[in-house]
Amino acid sequence: MLRLPLDNPRGTVSSRVQFIEDCGAAVPFTLQARLTYDSPAWLSAFQFVIMQQPIPDAPPIGPVRGLVTNGGGALWIRLDGKRLLRYQDGVFEDMLAHADVQFADITAMSLDNQGHLLLAGLGDELFEFHDERFDPITRAEEMPGTVLALAQSKDGVIWIGTRDGGLYRLARGHISPVQG
């Protein structure tokens, strides 16, 4: 239950509060409520404004281009450019800030059959994230173009949807076009 100071029983009330998320992390935000009844304080509408900067000294979170969760409970957040956040155990990390990956922009993100993150990006390479590192799956010269979608089927085949070249499959280290 949240109690706000009600100096004025009508109008807009703002109060800075701390909200404890399920993971236990405190997230500061401002609660604004518009009171519309003259008698006991009924709230007819309210708005939450998140005031948290998830990573100190990092750019603010801009447009979100993709979200996936893995079996370990991490939330992966694909942003514009070479930005990939992981939210795990109440902490945000910019996973590409210090990684040695060669693409300038992430264009696709998915999970493989073991719950490891698959990434594609401009620079035409596929990466898999496991054991806290990014490992290349393909060489840039093998890629069929800009990847927009990734998925792995039960048989281990990685399906690659491209912007200009259509659908491809990666099986046993070989990329081939899917004829339709």
Biotite code that builds the C-alpha atoms (Angstrom):
import biotite.structure as struc

atoms = struc.array([
    struc.Atom([0.000, 0.000, 0.000], chain_id="A", res_id=1, res_name="MET", atom_name="CA", element="C"),
    struc.Atom([1.261, 3.442, -0.914], chain_id="A", res_id=2, res_name="LEU", atom_name="CA", element="C"),
    struc.Atom([0.270, 6.572, 1.003], chain_id="A", res_id=3, res_name="ARG", atom_name="CA", element="C"),
    struc.Atom([0.812, 9.978, -0.547], chain_id="A", res_id=4, res_name="LEU", atom_name="CA", element="C"),
    struc.Atom([0.931, 13.285, 1.325], chain_id="A", res_id=5, res_name="PRO", atom_name="CA", element="C"),
    struc.Atom([-2.342, 15.065, 0.565], chain_id="A", res_id=6, res_name="LEU", atom_name="CA", element="C"),
    struc.Atom([-1.720, 18.759, 1.200], chain_id="A", res_id=7, res_name="ASP", atom_name="CA", element="C"),
    struc.Atom([-4.349, 19.658, -1.384], chain_id="A", res_id=8, res_name="ASN", atom_name="CA", element="C"),
    struc.Atom([-7.389, 17.347, -1.604], chain_id="A", res_id=9, res_name="PRO", atom_name="CA", element="C"),
    struc.Atom([-7.955, 18.347, -5.252], chain_id="A", res_id=10, res_name="ARG", atom_name="CA", element="C"),
    struc.Atom([-5.663, 18.647, -8.237], chain_id="A", res_id=11, res_name="GLY", atom_name="CA", element="C"),
    struc.Atom([-2.446, 16.771, -8.992], chain_id="A", res_id=12, res_name="THR", atom_name="CA", element="C"),
    struc.Atom([-0.330, 15.113, -6.339], chain_id="A", res_id=13, res_name="VAL", atom_name="CA", element="C"),
    struc.Atom([3.282, 14.099, -7.001], chain_id="A", res_id=14, res_name="SER", atom_name="CA", element="C"),
    struc.Atom([5.472, 12.134, -4.652], chain_id="A", res_id=15, res_name="SER", atom_name="CA", element="C"),
    struc.Atom([8.882, 10.526, -5.159], chain_id="A", res_id=16, res_name="ARG", atom_name="CA", element="C"),
    struc.Atom([8.783, 6.974, -3.839], chain_id="A", res_id=17, res_name="VAL", atom_name="CA", element="C"),
    struc.Atom([10.793, 3.754, -3.914], chain_id="A", res_id=18, res_name="GLN", atom_name="CA", element="C"),
    struc.Atom([9.228, 0.652, -5.422], chain_id="A", res_id=19, res_name="PHE", atom_name="CA", element="C"),
    struc.Atom([10.708, -2.722, -4.529], chain_id="A", res_id=20, res_name="ILE", atom_name="CA", element="C"),
    struc.Atom([10.605, -5.050, -7.536], chain_id="A", res_id=21, res_name="GLU", atom_name="CA", element="C"),
    struc.Atom([10.135, -8.798, -7.236], chain_id="A", res_id=22, res_name="ASP", atom_name="CA", element="C"),
    struc.Atom([13.898, -9.234, -7.479], chain_id="A", res_id=23, res_name="CYS", atom_name="CA", element="C"),
    struc.Atom([14.398, -6.948, -4.481], chain_id="A", res_id=24, res_name="GLY", atom_name="CA", element="C"),
    struc.Atom([15.986, -3.999, -6.317], chain_id="A", res_id=25, res_name="ALA", atom_name="CA", element="C"),
    struc.Atom([14.757, -0.552, -5.386], chain_id="A", res_id=26, res_name="ALA", atom_name="CA", element="C"),
    struc.Atom([13.575, 1.432, -8.399], chain_id="A", res_id=27, res_name="VAL", atom_name="CA", element="C"),
    struc.Atom([12.916, 5.120, -7.767], chain_id="A", res_id=28, res_name="PRO", atom_name="CA", element="C"),
    struc.Atom([10.027, 6.681, -9.667], chain_id="A", res_id=29, res_name="PHE", atom_name="CA", element="C"),
    struc.Atom([7.600, 9.536, -9.429], chain_id="A", res_id=30, res_name="THR", atom_name="CA", element="C"),
    struc.Atom([3.933, 8.799, -8.899], chain_id="A", res_id=31, res_name="LEU", atom_name="CA", element="C"),
    struc.Atom([1.509, 11.387, -10.166], chain_id="A", res_id=32, res_name="GLN", atom_name="CA", element="C"),
    struc.Atom([-2.172, 11.096, -9.367], chain_id="A", res_id=33, res_name="ALA", atom_name="CA", element="C"),
    struc.Atom([-5.075, 13.308, -10.319], chain_id="A", res_id=34, res_name="ARG", atom_name="CA", element="C"),
    struc.Atom([-7.710, 13.513, -7.629], chain_id="A", res_id=35, res_name="LEU", atom_name="CA", element="C"),
    struc.Atom([-11.214, 14.116, -8.936], chain_id="A", res_id=36, res_name="THR", atom_name="CA", element="C"),
    struc.Atom([-13.543, 13.682, -5.959], chain_id="A", res_id=37, res_name="TYR", atom_name="CA", element="C"),
    struc.Atom([-14.142, 16.290, -3.267], chain_id="A", res_id=38, res_name="ASP", atom_name="CA", element="C"),
    struc.Atom([-14.620, 13.782, -0.482], chain_id="A", res_id=39, res_name="SER", atom_name="CA", element="C"),
    struc.Atom([-12.160, 11.113, 0.673], chain_id="A", res_id=40, res_name="PRO", atom_name="CA", element="C"),
    struc.Atom([-9.217, 10.884, -1.698], chain_id="A", res_id=41, res_name="ALA", atom_name="CA", element="C"),
    struc.Atom([-10.217, 8.669, -4.580], chain_id="A", res_id=42, res_name="TRP", atom_name="CA", element="C"),
    struc.Atom([-7.688, 8.277, -7.360], chain_id="A", res_id=43, res_name="LEU", atom_name="CA", element="C"),
    struc.Atom([-9.283, 8.271, -10.785], chain_id="A", res_id=44, res_name="SER", atom_name="CA", element="C"),
    struc.Atom([-6.062, 7.959, -12.742], chain_id="A", res_id=45, res_name="ALA", atom_name="CA", element="C"),
    struc.Atom([-2.380, 7.607, -12.058], chain_id="A", res_id=46, res_name="PHE", atom_name="CA", element="C"),
    struc.Atom([0.834, 7.523, -14.032], chain_id="A", res_id=47, res_name="GLN", atom_name="CA", element="C"),
    struc.Atom([4.174, 5.921, -13.208], chain_id="A", res_id=48, res_name="PHE", atom_name="CA", element="C"),
    struc.Atom([7.285, 7.629, -14.502], chain_id="A", res_id=49, res_name="VAL", atom_name="CA", element="C"),
    struc.Atom([10.420, 5.508, -14.159], chain_id="A", res_id=50, res_name="ILE", atom_name="CA", element="C"),
    struc.Atom([13.327, 7.710, -13.119], chain_id="A", res_id=51, res_name="MET", atom_name="CA", element="C"),
    struc.Atom([15.997, 5.005, -13.049], chain_id="A", res_id=52, res_name="GLN", atom_name="CA", element="C"),
    struc.Atom([19.172, 5.148, -15.133], chain_id="A", res_id=53, res_name="GLN", atom_name="CA", element="C"),
    struc.Atom([19.935, 1.422, -15.337], chain_id="A", res_id=54, res_name="PRO", atom_name="CA", element="C"),
    struc.Atom([23.659, 1.774, -16.045], chain_id="A", res_id=55, res_name="ILE", atom_name="CA", element="C"),
    struc.Atom([25.565, 4.769, -14.649], chain_id="A", res_id=56, res_name="PRO", atom_name="CA", element="C"),
    struc.Atom([27.400, 6.855, -17.290], chain_id="A", res_id=57, res_name="ASP", atom_name="CA", element="C"),
    struc.Atom([25.643, 5.002, -20.146], chain_id="A", res_id=58, res_name="ALA", atom_name="CA", element="C"),
    struc.Atom([23.300, 6.477, -22.719], chain_id="A", res_id=59, res_name="PRO", atom_name="CA", element="C"),
    struc.Atom([19.632, 6.291, -21.749], chain_id="A", res_id=60, res_name="PRO", atom_name="CA", element="C"),
    struc.Atom([17.619, 3.371, -22.998], chain_id="A", res_id=61, res_name="ILE", atom_name="CA", element="C"),
    struc.Atom([16.261, 4.367, -26.394], chain_id="A", res_id=62, res_name="GLY", atom_name="CA", element="C"),
    struc.Atom([14.085, 2.380, -28.767], chain_id="A", res_id=63, res_name="PRO", atom_name="CA", element="C"),
    struc.Atom([13.881, -1.298, -27.827], chain_id="A", res_id=64, res_name="VAL", atom_name="CA", element="C"),
    struc.Atom([14.260, -3.533, -30.910], chain_id="A", res_id=65, res_name="ARG", atom_name="CA", element="C"),
    struc.Atom([13.875, -6.930, -29.245], chain_id="A", res_id=66, res_name="GLY", atom_name="CA", element="C"),
    struc.Atom([13.386, -8.792, -25.974], chain_id="A", res_id=67, res_name="LEU", atom_name="CA", element="C"),
    struc.Atom([14.102, -12.421, -25.096], chain_id="A", res_id=68, res_name="VAL", atom_name="CA", element="C"),
    struc.Atom([14.394, -14.316, -21.829], chain_id="A", res_id=69, res_name="THR", atom_name="CA", element="C"),
    struc.Atom([16.572, -17.342, -21.324], chain_id="A", res_id=70, res_name="ASN", atom_name="CA", element="C"),
    struc.Atom([16.190, -20.366, -19.070], chain_id="A", res_id=71, res_name="GLY", atom_name="CA", element="C"),
    struc.Atom([18.464, -18.797, -16.463], chain_id="A", res_id=72, res_name="GLY", atom_name="CA", element="C"),
    struc.Atom([16.037, -15.943, -15.893], chain_id="A", res_id=73, res_name="GLY", atom_name="CA", element="C"),
    struc.Atom([17.957, -13.222, -17.730], chain_id="A", res_id=74, res_name="ALA", atom_name="CA", element="C"),
    struc.Atom([16.130, -10.668, -19.836], chain_id="A", res_id=75, res_name="LEU", atom_name="CA", element="C"),
    struc.Atom([18.054, -9.631, -22.963], chain_id="A", res_id=76, res_name="TRP", atom_name="CA", element="C"),
    struc.Atom([17.210, -6.185, -24.358], chain_id="A", res_id=77, res_name="ILE", atom_name="CA", element="C"),
    struc.Atom([18.294, -5.334, -27.926], chain_id="A", res_id=78, res_name="ARG", atom_name="CA", element="C"),
    struc.Atom([18.658, -1.589, -28.468], chain_id="A", res_id=79, res_name="LEU", atom_name="CA", element="C"),
    struc.Atom([19.694, 0.555, -31.429], chain_id="A", res_id=80, res_name="ASP", atom_name="CA", element="C"),
    struc.Atom([23.287, 0.280, -32.530], chain_id="A", res_id=81, res_name="GLY", atom_name="CA", element="C"),
    struc.Atom([25.806, -1.925, -30.799], chain_id="A", res_id=82, res_name="LYS", atom_name="CA", element="C"),
    struc.Atom([23.871, -2.042, -27.529], chain_id="A", res_id=83, res_name="ARG", atom_name="CA", element="C"),
    struc.Atom([22.661, -5.153, -25.793], chain_id="A", res_id=84, res_name="LEU", atom_name="CA", element="C"),
    struc.Atom([21.541, -5.067, -22.180], chain_id="A", res_id=85, res_name="LEU", atom_name="CA", element="C"),
    struc.Atom([21.154, -8.054, -19.899], chain_id="A", res_id=86, res_name="ARG", atom_name="CA", element="C"),
    struc.Atom([18.927, -7.725, -16.839], chain_id="A", res_id=87, res_name="TYR", atom_name="CA", element="C"),
    struc.Atom([19.706, -10.456, -14.347], chain_id="A", res_id=88, res_name="GLN", atom_name="CA", element="C"),
    struc.Atom([19.438, -10.675, -10.567], chain_id="A", res_id=89, res_name="ASP", atom_name="CA", element="C"),
    struc.Atom([18.251, -7.055, -10.391], chain_id="A", res_id=90, res_name="GLY", atom_name="CA", element="C"),
    struc.Atom([21.227, -5.666, -12.327], chain_id="A", res_id=91, res_name="VAL", atom_name="CA", element="C"),
    struc.Atom([21.487, -4.210, -15.839], chain_id="A", res_id=92, res_name="PHE", atom_name="CA", element="C"),
    struc.Atom([24.706, -4.824, -17.808], chain_id="A", res_id=93, res_name="GLU", atom_name="CA", element="C"),
    struc.Atom([25.703, -3.528, -21.245], chain_id="A", res_id=94, res_name="ASP", atom_name="CA", element="C"),
    struc.Atom([27.012, -6.817, -22.618], chain_id="A", res_id=95, res_name="MET", atom_name="CA", element="C"),
    struc.Atom([28.623, -5.396, -25.780], chain_id="A", res_id=96, res_name="LEU", atom_name="CA", element="C"),
    struc.Atom([30.386, -2.424, -24.197], chain_id="A", res_id=97, res_name="ALA", atom_name="CA", element="C"),
    struc.Atom([33.630, -4.382, -23.852], chain_id="A", res_id=98, res_name="HIS", atom_name="CA", element="C"),
    struc.Atom([32.980, -7.421, -26.049], chain_id="A", res_id=99, res_name="ALA", atom_name="CA", element="C"),
    struc.Atom([35.112, -8.163, -29.077], chain_id="A", res_id=100, res_name="ASP", atom_name="CA", element="C"),
    struc.Atom([32.370, -8.454, -31.682], chain_id="A", res_id=101, res_name="VAL", atom_name="CA", element="C"),
    struc.Atom([32.729, -6.975, -35.146], chain_id="A", res_id=102, res_name="GLN", atom_name="CA", element="C"),
    struc.Atom([29.244, -5.731, -36.023], chain_id="A", res_id=103, res_name="PHE", atom_name="CA", element="C"),
    struc.Atom([28.124, -2.134, -35.711], chain_id="A", res_id=104, res_name="ALA", atom_name="CA", element="C"),
    struc.Atom([24.414, -2.799, -35.182], chain_id="A", res_id=105, res_name="ASP", atom_name="CA", element="C"),
    struc.Atom([22.485, -5.812, -33.913], chain_id="A", res_id=106, res_name="ILE", atom_name="CA", element="C"),
    struc.Atom([19.854, -6.808, -36.467], chain_id="A", res_id=107, res_name="THR", atom_name="CA", element="C"),
    struc.Atom([18.415, -10.035, -34.992], chain_id="A", res_id=108, res_name="ALA", atom_name="CA", element="C"),
    struc.Atom([18.313, -11.887, -31.677], chain_id="A", res_id=109, res_name="MET", atom_name="CA", element="C"),
    struc.Atom([16.956, -15.282, -30.620], chain_id="A", res_id=110, res_name="SER", atom_name="CA", element="C"),
    struc.Atom([17.733, -18.245, -28.367], chain_id="A", res_id=111, res_name="LEU", atom_name="CA", element="C"),
    struc.Atom([19.183, -21.563, -29.414], chain_id="A", res_id=112, res_name="ASP", atom_name="CA", element="C"),
    struc.Atom([17.914, -24.928, -28.176], chain_id="A", res_id=113, res_name="ASN", atom_name="CA", element="C"),
    struc.Atom([20.066, -24.738, -25.035], chain_id="A", res_id=114, res_name="GLN", atom_name="CA", element="C"),
    struc.Atom([18.843, -21.256, -24.144], chain_id="A", res_id=115, res_name="GLY", atom_name="CA", element="C"),
    struc.Atom([22.006, -19.482, -25.325], chain_id="A", res_id=116, res_name="HIS", atom_name="CA", element="C"),
    struc.Atom([21.587, -16.130, -27.025], chain_id="A", res_id=117, res_name="LEU", atom_name="CA", element="C"),
    struc.Atom([22.016, -15.974, -30.817], chain_id="A", res_id=118, res_name="LEU", atom_name="CA", element="C"),
    struc.Atom([22.878, -12.593, -32.356], chain_id="A", res_id=119, res_name="LEU", atom_name="CA", element="C"),
    struc.Atom([23.262, -11.302, -35.884], chain_id="A", res_id=120, res_name="ALA", atom_name="CA", element="C"),
    struc.Atom([24.347, -7.880, -36.934], chain_id="A", res_id=121, res_name="GLY", atom_name="CA", element="C"),
    struc.Atom([25.648, -5.588, -39.587], chain_id="A", res_id=122, res_name="LEU", atom_name="CA", element="C"),
    struc.Atom([29.064, -6.929, -40.330], chain_id="A", res_id=123, res_name="GLY", atom_name="CA", element="C"),
    struc.Atom([27.440, -10.179, -41.405], chain_id="A", res_id=124, res_name="ASP", atom_name="CA", element="C"),
    struc.Atom([28.383, -12.519, -38.597], chain_id="A", res_id=125, res_name="GLU", atom_name="CA", element="C"),
    struc.Atom([26.397, -14.737, -36.237], chain_id="A", res_id=126, res_name="LEU", atom_name="CA", element="C"),
    struc.Atom([27.383, -15.031, -32.584], chain_id="A", res_id=127, res_name="PHE", atom_name="CA", element="C"),
    struc.Atom([26.319, -17.265, -29.732], chain_id="A", res_id=128, res_name="GLU", atom_name="CA", element="C"),
    struc.Atom([26.621, -16.107, -26.128], chain_id="A", res_id=129, res_name="PHE", atom_name="CA", element="C"),
    struc.Atom([27.513, -18.738, -23.568], chain_id="A", res_id=130, res_name="HIS", atom_name="CA", element="C"),
    struc.Atom([29.978, -19.026, -20.686], chain_id="A", res_id=131, res_name="ASP", atom_name="CA", element="C"),
    struc.Atom([29.953, -15.209, -20.468], chain_id="A", res_id=132, res_name="GLU", atom_name="CA", element="C"),
    struc.Atom([31.484, -14.702, -23.927], chain_id="A", res_id=133, res_name="ARG", atom_name="CA", element="C"),
    struc.Atom([30.404, -14.168, -27.537], chain_id="A", res_id=134, res_name="PHE", atom_name="CA", element="C"),
    struc.Atom([31.600, -16.892, -29.901], chain_id="A", res_id=135, res_name="ASP", atom_name="CA", element="C"),
    struc.Atom([31.280, -16.543, -33.687], chain_id="A", res_id=136, res_name="PRO", atom_name="CA", element="C"),
    struc.Atom([29.162, -19.207, -35.378], chain_id="A", res_id=137, res_name="ILE", atom_name="CA", element="C"),
    struc.Atom([29.952, -18.172, -38.965], chain_id="A", res_id=138, res_name="THR", atom_name="CA", element="C"),
    struc.Atom([32.556, -16.135, -40.798], chain_id="A", res_id=139, res_name="ARG", atom_name="CA", element="C"),
    struc.Atom([31.446, -12.863, -42.370], chain_id="A", res_id=140, res_name="ALA", atom_name="CA", element="C"),
    struc.Atom([32.163, -14.048, -45.914], chain_id="A", res_id=141, res_name="GLU", atom_name="CA", element="C"),
    struc.Atom([29.725, -16.964, -45.474], chain_id="A", res_id=142, res_name="GLU", atom_name="CA", element="C"),
    struc.Atom([26.735, -14.799, -44.525], chain_id="A", res_id=143, res_name="MET", atom_name="CA", element="C"),
    struc.Atom([24.070, -14.226, -47.186], chain_id="A", res_id=144, res_name="PRO", atom_name="CA", element="C"),
    struc.Atom([23.377, -10.571, -46.295], chain_id="A", res_id=145, res_name="GLY", atom_name="CA", element="C"),
    struc.Atom([21.665, -8.533, -43.591], chain_id="A", res_id=146, res_name="THR", atom_name="CA", element="C"),
    struc.Atom([19.956, -10.884, -41.143], chain_id="A", res_id=147, res_name="VAL", atom_name="CA", element="C"),
    struc.Atom([16.565, -9.774, -39.823], chain_id="A", res_id=148, res_name="LEU", atom_name="CA", element="C"),
    struc.Atom([15.385, -12.978, -38.093], chain_id="A", res_id=149, res_name="ALA", atom_name="CA", element="C"),
    struc.Atom([16.943, -16.036, -36.433], chain_id="A", res_id=150, res_name="LEU", atom_name="CA", element="C"),
    struc.Atom([15.518, -19.259, -35.037], chain_id="A", res_id=151, res_name="ALA", atom_name="CA", element="C"),
    struc.Atom([16.815, -22.714, -34.226], chain_id="A", res_id=152, res_name="GLN", atom_name="CA", element="C"),
    struc.Atom([14.644, -25.762, -34.828], chain_id="A", res_id=153, res_name="SER", atom_name="CA", element="C"),
    struc.Atom([14.660, -28.984, -32.750], chain_id="A", res_id=154, res_name="LYS", atom_name="CA", element="C"),
    struc.Atom([17.063, -30.647, -35.189], chain_id="A", res_id=155, res_name="ASP", atom_name="CA", element="C"),
    struc.Atom([19.708, -27.994, -34.475], chain_id="A", res_id=156, res_name="GLY", atom_name="CA", element="C"),
    struc.Atom([19.343, -26.132, -37.775], chain_id="A", res_id=157, res_name="VAL", atom_name="CA", element="C"),
    struc.Atom([19.623, -22.352, -37.427], chain_id="A", res_id=158, res_name="ILE", atom_name="CA", element="C"),
    struc.Atom([17.177, -20.608, -39.751], chain_id="A", res_id=159, res_name="TRP", atom_name="CA", element="C"),
    struc.Atom([18.290, -17.222, -41.063], chain_id="A", res_id=160, res_name="ILE", atom_name="CA", element="C"),
    struc.Atom([15.862, -14.692, -42.545], chain_id="A", res_id=161, res_name="GLY", atom_name="CA", element="C"),
    struc.Atom([17.593, -11.994, -44.579], chain_id="A", res_id=162, res_name="THR", atom_name="CA", element="C"),
    struc.Atom([16.506, -8.615, -45.866], chain_id="A", res_id=163, res_name="ARG", atom_name="CA", element="C"),
    struc.Atom([17.370, -9.192, -49.523], chain_id="A", res_id=164, res_name="ASP", atom_name="CA", element="C"),
    struc.Atom([18.186, -12.864, -49.976], chain_id="A", res_id=165, res_name="GLY", atom_name="CA", element="C"),
    struc.Atom([15.255, -14.677, -48.406], chain_id="A", res_id=166, res_name="GLY", atom_name="CA", element="C"),
    struc.Atom([15.506, -17.700, -46.119], chain_id="A", res_id=167, res_name="LEU", atom_name="CA", element="C"),
    struc.Atom([18.686, -19.683, -45.399], chain_id="A", res_id=168, res_name="TYR", atom_name="CA", element="C"),
    struc.Atom([19.595, -22.557, -43.134], chain_id="A", res_id=169, res_name="ARG", atom_name="CA", element="C"),
    struc.Atom([22.799, -23.175, -41.209], chain_id="A", res_id=170, res_name="LEU", atom_name="CA", element="C"),
    struc.Atom([23.400, -26.885, -40.629], chain_id="A", res_id=171, res_name="ALA", atom_name="CA", element="C"),
    struc.Atom([26.686, -28.597, -39.735], chain_id="A", res_id=172, res_name="ARG", atom_name="CA", element="C"),
    struc.Atom([28.606, -25.388, -40.388], chain_id="A", res_id=173, res_name="GLY", atom_name="CA", element="C"),
    struc.Atom([27.216, -24.854, -43.900], chain_id="A", res_id=174, res_name="HIS", atom_name="CA", element="C"),
    struc.Atom([24.805, -22.101, -44.984], chain_id="A", res_id=175, res_name="ILE", atom_name="CA", element="C"),
    struc.Atom([22.462, -22.884, -47.861], chain_id="A", res_id=176, res_name="SER", atom_name="CA", element="C"),
    struc.Atom([19.477, -21.060, -49.387], chain_id="A", res_id=177, res_name="PRO", atom_name="CA", element="C"),
    struc.Atom([16.021, -22.547, -48.928], chain_id="A", res_id=178, res_name="VAL", atom_name="CA", element="C"),
    struc.Atom([14.402, -23.079, -52.315], chain_id="A", res_id=179, res_name="GLN", atom_name="CA", element="C"),
    struc.Atom([10.705, -22.474, -52.294], chain_id="A", res_id=180, res_name="GLY", atom_name="CA", element="C"),
])
